[in-house]
Amino acid sequence: MSESKSHKRLKKKAAGKGGTTEKSITKRRRLDAQTKDKRIATEIERSGDKDSLEEAVKRLKDSQSPQKVLLVPQGDMLKAVEAAKDVGVKLKVMNLSKTKSRNVGL
């Protein structure tokens, strides 16, 4: 299934000027976006499925970036926070428009 235009637009915006989208990580997986200086890794997950959210969090965990951001629809923010706690990753969960955020600590 191909990506929607809005998903591509969010990835490009998250990567920023000179950043990369579809960055390769371990186990033949890809991260949605990473900034040019490799400080911020971003994963976008639109489905509210807990398993999909946990897989996205695991991809962020395997990135070497010190700052990790998971973008989800606002209705799925609590599910994303729970998924991050279950996996044990310190990250920021934001809604797709980046107007609301929640920090997840360990």
C-alpha positions in Angstrom: 0.0 0.0 0.0 1.4 3.3 -1.0 1.8 6.3 1.4 -0.8 9.1 1.3 0.3 12.6 0.3 -0.3 13.9 3.8 2.0 11.2 5.2 4.8 12.1 2.8 4.3 15.8 3.6 4.6 15.1 7.4 7.8 13.1 6.8 9.3 15.8 4.7 8.5 18.4 7.3 9.8 16.4 10.2 13.1 15.7 8.4 13.6 19.4 7.8 16.0 21.0 5.3 18.8 18.5 4.5 17.3 15.8 6.6 16.5 12.3 5.4 13.3 10.4 5.0 13.1 6.6 5.1 16.3 6.3 7.0 17.6 2.7 7.2 18.0 1.2 10.7 18.8 -2.3 12.0 16.9 -5.4 11.0 16.1 -4.1 7.5 13.7 -1.5 8.8 13.2 2.1 8.0 12.6 5.2 10.2 10.2 7.8 8.7 12.4 10.9 9.2 15.7 12.0 10.7 17.1 15.5 10.9 20.3 16.5 9.1 22.3 16.6 12.4 20.8 13.2 13.4 19.5 14.6 16.7 15.8 14.0 16.1 14.2 10.8 14.9 10.5 11.0 13.9 8.1 8.2 13.3 4.5 8.8 12.1 1.8 6.2 12.9 -1.7 6.9 11.8 -3.4 3.7 12.8 -4.7 3.4 16.4 -3.7 -0.2 16.6 -1.6 -0.9 19.7 0.7 -3.4 17.9 1.5 -0.9 15.2 2.2 1.8 17.7 4.5 -0.5 19.6 6.4 -1.4 16.4 6.8 2.4 15.7 8.2 2.9 19.2 10.6 0.0 18.7 11.8 1.6 15.5 12.5 4.8 17.4 14.2 2.8 20.1 16.6 1.3 17.6 17.5 4.7 16.1 20.7 6.3 17.5 19.1 9.8 17.8 19.0 11.3 21.3 15.5 12.9 20.7 12.7 10.7 19.6 9.3 11.9 18.4 6.2 9.9 17.6 3.5 11.7 15.7 0.0 10.2 16.0 -3.6 11.5 15.6 -4.8 13.3 18.7 -7.3 10.6 19.6 -4.5 8.0 19.7 -2.1 9.9 21.9 -3.0 8.0 25.1 -2.5 4.7 23.3 0.9 5.9 22.0 2.0 6.9 25.5 1.0 3.5 26.9 2.9 1.8 24.0 6.0 3.8 24.8 5.8 2.9 28.4 5.3 -0.8 27.6 8.4 -0.8 25.3 10.4 1.3 27.8 11.5 4.2 25.6 11.9 7.9 26.6 10.2 10.0 23.8 7.8 12.7 23.0 4.3 11.9 21.6 2.7 14.7 19.6 -0.4 15.0 17.6 -0.1 15.4 13.8 -0.3 19.2 13.8 2.2 19.4 16.7 0.0 21.5 18.8 -0.3 19.0 21.7 2.5 16.9 23.1 3.2 14.5 26.0 6.7 13.5 27.3 7.1 9.9 28.2 9.8 9.1 30.7 10.8 5.8 32.2 
